[in-house]
Amino acid sequence: MEVLRLVAAGRSNKDIAAALFVSERTVARHLSNIFTKIGVSSRSAATAYAFEHGLVGA
């Protein structure tokens, strides 16, 4: 959930990795899993999903 929130905030994989104290590869894997789970194929679609489902503030 936190990875999706940070993506929706416009953060890069590098920024997300630093914020969560994980590797960029781990962030990429989480994003891949998130995209599959919510049925999207891009960061922008995942961001839209997060806003539409109230996972981030407007």
Steps between C-alpha positions, in 0.01 A plus 500: 500500500780742588673440165176582317453816706853615420453425129179703507697783661727502196805346666755307292601142577829634634320743733259229616787260569679762710184590693420135580860383551476234228672451164370644174460142381268429793293807414478387137384154611237651731377720216476203267295313759279803563438553128396135464279507809310816403494423128700790361811525286652840579592736782244752381222239501607388848492863615149543360393179675641626831311828475176335381505257793585758767846361569657846482375848572398732220 
